[in-house]
Amino acid sequence: MEITPVPSVNASLAPLRVQPVTAAPERLLPEHLQSDRYATAFSLNQAQFNSLTAFLGSAEAGTQLDKRLKAMQALRGLAARGQLRGIDSKNARLFHQLTDQSDLGQREAAIQQDEVAAINAALAHQTSPTQAQHAFFDHLSPDDQAIHFELNVNAINMHGFQRYASLDDYRRKLAHDAARASHDALTPAALVSGVI
């Protein structure tokens, strides 16, 4: 069997002239195309970022837990929706200082860790994790409940939505799920087959 070579398609194309780098324009986009459409997400949302960080960094914020939580949630919402893409390192550090590294951010991390431990303990003891979560939340102080709800449970997602309208809605859901779990639970004797 004889193999016939096939000429390359590229051989029939005319060669392209390559411009030297020195001839490249200073800007990739012409002046008339440089507008807000080509700005970073962060530059378009910088005014909102600045107002939120200014409030969170003020002395006034320390005395108003509810407003501070809403501002932190809004700031984290900007990040979740990708509206901080293009943020510079100085503002990125400020974002982390006012959210994750703040006293409220640290408190929420500790609450979340304790909640996971309570749920894991329930699973290890073969009890309802839903009831354990409900009991854990009920035993939190009102401030800790607000912190956990605003910064974790009801955090703004990437689509800009929140799961619950209020803290009371979340409480009702926890109570409903815990009641349903206790109603649906089988007694230990029901788990053992009568036929051996």
Disulfide bonds with the S-S distance in Angstrom:
none
